[in-house]
Amino acid sequence: MATEHDVEGIQQGIRQKYAAVAASATGKFAYPTGREGAVTLAYDPVHLAAAHEGLFAAYCGVGNPFSLGEIREGEAPLDVGCGGGLDLFVASRLVGPTGRACGIDLTPEMASRARANLTSAGVAHADVKVATAEAIPYPDATFDVVTSNGVLNLAPRKRQSFRDIFRVLRPGGRLHLVDIVLADGVPQPSTCSIDAWSR
Ligand SMILES: C[S@@+](CC[C@H](N)C(=O)[O-])C[C@H]1O[C@@H](n2cnc3c(N)ncnc32)[C@H](O)[C@@H]1O
């Protein structure tokens, strides 16, 4: 059972790692990142062609949340752990100017990067806040859909994170979650290593 002290230590380690990833994801993961990652994960080439290079620089998603179901014009999606904002950019294109795409991220440098990337992409109907999945800073029943891409494996309080995600979803809302799961448990030395936690 993780103590408050453990949780703060894990989140501090994750913030440090992703502050560096906000500058560039290149060479920091064991899987393809950036534009190559998004192409490998079969994102819609129309959206990728519309994205500028800054949106790819910090991209380190592990799956394609848009392959899991539709996001419709006028809807309100929330991206939990929005990183540098590529998924938020795609969501903002899907909902169009009558919708509003929101993102939260634990790491201030990532949230700043996402804001700057969306502004330079000309997206005005998006918001990014620094926050954790465990305490989402929106009222109950705000969103039609929550997306999350490679984030909840990093969250030390998973049960509380899911509770808060379901709290901000409207009745009948959808969760489009892509993530990493271990089939055989975590090898013992890894449980003590921040690097192993966020690999
Ligand atoms: C794999 S990246 C997300 C990729 C992102 N969706 C993209 O488009 O590039 C993981 C992100 O989750 C954030 N993160 C990690 N733990 C978090 C938590 N508990 N709550 C919110 N964000 C978190 C990290 O700061 C990082 O930006």
The ligand as a Tripos MOL2 file, in Angstrom:
@<TRIPOS>MOLECULE
LIG
   27    29     1     0     0
SMALL
NO_CHARGES

@<TRIPOS>ATOM
      1 C1          2.5510    8.8570  -22.3930 C.3       1 LIG1
      2 S1          2.3970   10.5920  -22.0700 S.3       1 LIG1
      3 C2          0.8250   11.0130  -22.7500 C.3       1 LIG1
      4 C3          0.8250   11.1450  -24.2170 C.3       1 LIG1
      5 C4         -0.1040   12.1980  -24.7080 C.3       1 LIG1
      6 N1         -1.4730   11.7590  -24.6980 N.3       1 LIG1
      7 C5          0.3260   12.6910  -26.0820 C.2       1 LIG1
      8 O1         -0.5390   12.9820  -26.9160 O.co2     1 LIG1
      9 O2          1.5480   12.8220  -26.2920 O.co2     1 LIG1
     10 C6          2.0070   10.5970  -20.3690 C.3       1 LIG1
     11 C7          1.5960   11.9710  -19.8280 C.3       1 LIG1
     12 O3          0.8340   11.7470  -18.6400 O.3       1 LIG1
     13 C8          1.1890   12.7190  -17.6860 C.3       1 LIG1
     14 N2          0.8310   12.1270  -16.3770 N.ar      1 LIG1
     15 C9          1.4870   11.1650  -15.6920 C.ar      1 LIG1
     16 N3          0.8260   10.8260  -14.5760 N.ar      1 LIG1
     17 C10        -0.2970   11.5970  -14.5500 C.ar      1 LIG1
     18 C11        -1.3890   11.7170  -13.6590 C.ar      1 LIG1
     19 N4         -1.4660   10.9800  -12.5370 N.pl3     1 LIG1
     20 N5         -2.3600   12.6100  -13.9560 N.ar      1 LIG1
     21 C12        -2.2940   13.3680  -15.0720 C.ar      1 LIG1
     22 N6         -1.2720   13.3100  -15.9620 N.ar      1 LIG1
     23 C13        -0.2950   12.4320  -15.7060 C.ar      1 LIG1
     24 C14         2.6620   12.9660  -17.9150 C.3       1 LIG1
     25 O4          3.0630   14.2180  -17.4150 O.3       1 LIG1
     26 C15         2.7580   12.8650  -19.4420 C.3       1 LIG1
     27 O5          2.6190   14.1210  -20.0670 O.3       1 LIG1
@<TRIPOS>BOND
     1     1     2 1
     2     2     3 1
     3     2    10 1
     4     3     4 1
     5     4     5 1
     6     5     6 1
     7     5     7 1
     8     7     8 2
     9     7     9 1
    10    10    11 1
    11    11    12 1
    12    11    26 1
    13    12    13 1
    14    13    14 1
    15    13    24 1
    16    14    15 ar
    17    14    23 ar
    18    15    16 ar
    19    16    17 ar
    20    17    18 ar
    21    17    23 ar
    22    18    19 1
    23    18    20 ar
    24    20    21 ar
    25    21    22 ar
    26    22    23 ar
    27    24    25 1
    28    24    26 1
    29    26    27 1
@<TRIPOS>SUBSTRUCTURE
     1 LIG1         1 GROUP 0 **** ****
